[in-house]
Amino acid sequence: MLVHVKFPHESFNAAVKEGTVGKKIQNILDEIKPESVYFTEYNGLRSAVIIVDLPDASKVPGIAEPWFLEFSACVEFHIVMSPEDLGRAGLESLGKKWS
């Protein structure tokens, strides 16, 4: 699962000024144990792009809530596939069935 976290300026700036931003981010990452994390800009906002293993939907709050509560962040979840996953998707048979 790809998780896109978008940080509002106000809460993130406050954490930067307080000197707590690094600790807050590290605590969340230690808790959610992502496979990979990248920080970037997205539409003018500080953002994180995070890859997590999400075995079932009941795990969504455990990933999203820390970002909501610590930063009032917007959190989006997107299903992603590896090339191997896409190869097993049966696109050829779906194309024949729905054409």
C-alpha positions as CSV (number, residue, x, y, z in Angstrom):
1,M,0.0,0.0,0.0
2,L,1.2,3.5,-0.8
3,V,0.4,6.0,1.9
4,H,0.6,9.7,1.0
5,V,0.8,12.0,3.9
6,K,0.3,15.8,3.3
7,F,1.3,18.1,6.2
8,P,-0.5,21.4,6.8
9,H,2.0,24.3,7.1
10,E,0.7,25.4,10.5
11,S,1.1,22.2,12.5
12,F,4.4,21.2,10.8
13,N,5.9,24.7,11.2
14,A,5.0,24.6,14.9
15,A,6.7,21.3,15.4
16,V,9.8,22.6,13.6
17,K,9.9,25.7,15.8
18,E,9.4,23.6,18.9
19,G,12.2,21.2,17.9
20,T,9.9,18.2,18.1
21,V,9.3,17.4,14.4
22,G,12.0,14.8,14.0
23,K,11.1,13.0,17.2
24,K,7.4,12.9,16.2
25,I,8.1,11.6,12.7
26,Q,10.5,9.0,14.0
27,N,8.1,7.8,16.7
28,I,5.4,7.3,14.0
29,L,7.7,5.5,11.6
30,D,8.9,3.2,14.5
31,E,5.3,2.3,15.2
32,I,4.1,1.7,11.6
33,K,7.3,0.0,10.4
34,P,7.2,1.0,6.7
35,E,9.0,-0.8,4.0
36,S,10.2,2.6,2.6
37,V,9.7,6.3,3.2
38,Y,10.4,9.3,1.0
39,F,9.8,13.0,1.9
40,T,8.9,15.4,-0.8
41,E,6.9,18.4,-1.8
42,Y,3.4,17.9,-3.3
43,N,1.3,20.9,-4.4
44,G,3.2,23.2,-2.2
45,L,2.9,21.0,0.9
46,R,5.5,19.0,2.8
47,S,4.6,15.4,2.1
48,A,5.7,11.8,2.8
49,V,5.3,8.9,0.5
50,I,5.3,5.7,2.5
51,I,5.1,2.0,1.4
52,V,3.6,-0.3,4.0
53,D,2.4,-3.9,4.1
54,L,-1.3,-3.7,4.8
55,P,-2.6,-7.3,5.3
56,D,-6.2,-6.1,6.1
57,A,-8.2,-2.9,6.2
58,S,-8.4,-3.0,10.0
59,K,-4.8,-1.8,10.1
60,V,-5.6,1.5,8.3
61,P,-6.4,3.5,11.5
62,G,-3.1,2.4,13.1
63,I,-1.2,3.9,10.2
64,A,-3.4,7.0,9.6
65,E,-4.2,8.2,13.2
66,P,-0.7,9.1,14.3
67,W,-0.3,11.5,11.3
68,F,-3.8,12.9,12.0
69,L,-3.2,13.4,15.7
70,E,0.4,14.7,15.6
71,F,0.2,16.9,12.5
72,S,-3.5,17.3,11.5
73,A,-2.2,15.7,8.2
74,C,-4.2,14.5,5.2
75,V,-3.6,10.8,4.6
76,E,-4.4,8.9,1.5
77,F,-4.1,5.2,0.8
78,H,-3.4,3.8,-2.7
79,I,-3.1,0.2,-3.7
80,V,0.1,-0.5,-5.5
81,M,1.4,-3.6,-7.3
82,S,4.8,-4.9,-8.2
83,P,5.4,-6.0,-11.8
84,E,5.0,-9.6,-10.5
85,D,1.6,-8.7,-9.0
86,L,0.5,-7.1,-12.3
87,G,1.6,-10.2,-14.2
88,R,-0.6,-12.3,-12.1
89,A,-3.6,-10.0,-12.6
90,G,-4.9,-11.8,-15.7
91,L,-5.2,-8.7,-17.8
92,E,-5.2,-10.7,-21.1
93,S,-8.2,-12.8,-20.0
94,L,-10.0,-9.7,-18.6
95,G,-9.4,-7.9,-22.0
96,K,-11.0,-10.9,-23.8
97,K,-13.9,-11.1,-21.4
98,W,-14.8,-7.4,-21.5
99,S,-14.1,-6.6,-25.2
